[in-house]
Amino acid sequence: MNWNTKFKWYKFSVVRKIRNLEGDELIKVLEDTIQDITEKKLDKNGLFKLYIKQLQSYISDTKAKPKKGSNRQYDPFLIPRSGDGRVVLFGLSNVGKSTLMNAITNTNVKTGSYLHTTREALAGTLEFQGVKIQIIDLPGFLDFKEDWNISKQIVRVARTSDSILLVIDLSMDIERQYQFLITQLVNSKLLESENDSVVYNLGIIATKGDLPNSKQNYEILRAKTQIPILPIAINNSESLNKLKKHIYDLLEVIRVYTKPPRKEPVKTPFIIASGSTVYDLTSKIHNDLVKYFRYAKIWGSSVEFPGQRVGLDHHLTDEDIVEITAAR
């Protein structure tokens, strides 16, 4: 398993672990995670080194929050994780994020042609091929207000995501939008440099692709970046379906179905990182299952024939069916 895949799987397992935690419990798990990375000497790799900084920042933010039972104000940016992955929409104000959110999720976000229609972080769910993806619509940046304090909150939520989608309006100044958003990512340590798109799965959604000059501006944007770009038109269903698949692909996960012996496969799949092994799946089901594991039978594209026996180190592919046999 290469470093990139190892990092994605490690981060995915941490996110699962902390999903419903808060306060001291959350801090303890985050600190243990940093210790685990250090003890395994994973921090020699740049991806894990930057991840430690992100975890330390998360710990600081958590310690700064009031504890349960204290008098605390409503936090318009506190959204619990849900689903199998989390993606944030990251862009300037009035570029079409909320309209996009309404088009691909089960939400009905207020929209308007004036700045700051969205004043808090809002969540919706995109369901694609059995995977539930939480989409977060963040308030838009105001690039003419450098000291706008909401910017810090936008970045705070972005740090909790599995993927960041830059939303760029093809009817507006491309250079201004792109450079501002990249600068925000670099300054907040979400990227190490403008040319680094490895640490976070990044994508660009180019909105309003049906307006005049949009094709010309799309070519300008494409010449500026190596980040994958998907131009969309909200009123085009084919365009929206491509976007949903694009978001799904960014998460780099696979669906694996378990099967009890002599029974049909369970209908609800396990969602695990692409490149995962039978060991990863088995430990996700239950730690004791790894201890008593004998072999697994696989039906799917990762094996040469249906029902092939494999060991813990076998790499799984999307829609594999797995039957695990353990010692009694």
N, C-alpha and C positions, 0 to 999 in steps of 0.2 A: 504494500500500500504506500503510495507516494505521500509526501508531506502535505500537499494540498488536500487530498482526500482524508488523510489522518486528522488534519485540523478541522475540516468540516464535520466529520463524525464526532470528534471530541466536543466541539461547540454544540452540536445538536443534542448530545447526551446531557450536557450541562443545562441547556435550556429546558429540557424535559424535567430535570431534577429540581429546578428552582421555580417552576411555573406557578405553584400555589403557595410559595413561601413569602414571608415578609419579616421585617424587623430583625431581631437577633438570630432567628433561625436562618434567614436568608444570608446574613453576614457570615455566619458560621460555615455554611456550605460554600460560599464564595471564597472565603479564606482557605478552606480545605482544598478547594480546586486549585488555587494558586500554589499551595504547598505540593499538591500532587504533580503539577506541571514541573515544578522545580526539582522534586525528588526523581522524577523520571527523565530529567535533563532535556525535556522538550523545549525549554526556553532558549536552547541554543539556536532554534529556528526562529526566523523573524516573525512568522505568523503568530507563534505562541508568545513571543516576547511582547508584541503589540497587544495581544489578547489579555495578558497580565495587566497591562496599563488600563485597559478597558474595564477589567474586573475591579481593579483598585478604585477607579472612578465611580463605579457602581456601588462599591462598599461605602465610599465617602458620601454619595447621594443618599444612601439608605440610612446612614447614621445621622444625617442632617434632618431626616423626616421625624415629626412628632410620633411618639409611640401610641399604641391603641389606648383609648381611655382618656387621652389628654385632649385639651381643647385644640382642635386643628381645623383649619379652613379647608373648604372644598378644593381639591386639586384638579383643574380641568384637563390636565395632561396625564393623569394616572389611569391607565387602561390595563387591566389584567390580561395576561396572555390567554389565548384560546386557539383551538384548532391544531393543525399539524405544522404550521409555519407562520411567520409574521413578516409582513412587507409594509414599508412606509412609503407614502407619496411625498416627495421632497421637492419643493419648487417655490418660485416667487408668487406673490399674491395675484389672483385673477388670471391664472394660466389654464384653468379648466380642471383642477384636481377634484373638486366636489362633483362636477358634472360627470367626470370619469368614474368616480366612486359610485355614484348612483347607477351607472350603466353596467358595472361588472359585479356589484354585490347586492345584498338584500336590504340595503339602507335607502333612506330618502333624505339626503343632506340638503340643507337650504343652499341655494345658489343665487348668484346675482352678478351684474356687470359692474360692481364697485369693489374697492379694496376692502379686505378683511371680512368677507362674507362668512368665512369660517373663523371662529374666535377660540376654538378649543380643539383638542385632538378627538377625532371621532373614529369609531371602529365599525367595520362591516365584515361579512364573510363571503368569500368567493369559493364556490365548490366546483372542483374540476377533477374529473376522472376518479372520484371517490376520495379526494384529498380536500380537506377544509383549510383554507388559507385566510388568516386574519389580515385584512387590509386596513391600515391606519391613514386617515386623511388628516394631515397636519396643517395648521394655519400657514399661509404663505409668508415668505420673507418679504420685508420691505427694504430693498437694497439702497434706498436713499436715506434710511435711518440706521446708521451703523451701530447705535447704542440701544436699539430696540431690545428690551430685556426678554421678550418672548423667544428670541432666537436661541437662547440657551436651553429653553424648555423643548424646543423643536429638536435640537441636537440630542438632548437627553433621551427622548423617545426613540430617535433614530438608532441610538446605541443598543437598544433592546431588540432590534429587528434581526431577521435572518438575511434580509435583502433590502436595499435602498433603491427606489426608482426615482430618478430625476425627471420631473415633469417640465418640459420645455415647450413654450407656445411658438409654433412656426410662423405666426403672424407678427411676432415681436422681434426685437433685436436679439439675434442668436448669440453674438459675442458677449453681450452684457449678461444674459441669463446664464450661459454656460460657465463663464469665468467666475461669476459670483457664487454659484452653487459649488463648484470645485474648490474655491477658496474656503467656503464654509466647512467642507469635508476635511480639508487639509488642516485648517486651524483648530478643528475640534478633534484631531487625531483619528478620525474615521478613515482617512487615507494618509499614507506617508508622504506621497507626492502626487502631482497631477497625473502622472503616467501609471500609477499603481492602482489596479482594479482587482487585486487578488484577495485582500483581507476581507472585504465585504463584497458579496455578490451584487454588482451594480448593473443597472439597466437604465435606458433613457426612453421615456414615452414622449414622443413628439406629437402634441395635440394640434387640433384645428388644421389637419392635413388636407382639408377640402377647401380652404380659403385661398384667395389670390396670393401669389408669390410663395406659397408654401413649398412647392417643389424646389424652387431656387434656394430657399432657406434650409431645406432639408439637406441639400448638397453641401451647403456651407457647414452645417453641423457635422455631417459625416466626415468632412475633411479635417475636422478639429479633434476628433476623438477616436479611440479604439473601443470605447464602451459600446455594447450592442444597442442599436437604436430601432425602435418600432414606431413608425408613423401611424397615427390612427385618425379615424373620423367617427365621432360618436354615433352618427346616424347610419353607420354601415355595420351590419351584423357580422359580416365576414371579418372585418377589421377587428371587431371586439373579440371574436373567437380566437383570432391569432394572438391578441394581447393576453387572453387568459392562459393560453398554452405557453406563451413567453414567460409569464409570471411563474407558472408551474415549473418550467424548465430551470428557471433561476434558482429554485430551492434545492435542486439536485437531490431529490428523494426518490425512493422506489416503494411500490406497494407489494407486500409479501403476505400471502394467505397461509394460515396454519390449517392443518388437517389432522383430526384425531384418527387413530387407526380404525380402518373399516368403516369410516364415516365420510360424509361430504365435507368439503372445505368450509371453514367459517366464513361468513359473508363479509365481515368487516376486516379489512387488512391491517397489518402493522405497517406504519409509515416509518421507514428508516433511511439513513443516508445512503446515497448511491455509492457503491463500492463496499458495502457492508458484507460480512461473512455470516455463516451459520452461527458462529460463536456470538456475534453481536446480537443476532435475533434471539438466540437462546437466553443470553444474559438479560435481555430486555423483558422476556417473558417471566423468568424467575431465576435468581442466582443458583438455587439448588439444582435446577435443571442442567446447568453447566457441569456441576459436580458429578452428577449421575448419568451424564450423556453417554450413549453408546454409538448411535449413528443417526443419520437423517435420510429420508427418502425425498427426492425432489422431482416435481413435475414442472417443466418450464424450459425456457431458452438457455438456462445456465448449465444444463446437462445434455449428454449425448442421446439418452433415451429416457422415456417416462419411468418414474419410480426408481431412478438410479440412486444407489447408496453413496453418501458422501460424509466427510468428517467436518469438524468445527471450522477448519480453515477454508472451506469452500465458499467462493464468492457468489452472492445471489444477484439476480437480475429482476427487473420489473415484472410483476405478476407471477412470480414463482409461487408454487404451492409446496409447502414444507410439512412433512410428517416426522416428528421427532420421537425416537425410541430411547428411553432411559432405563437404567438398571433398577430393578425393584428391591 
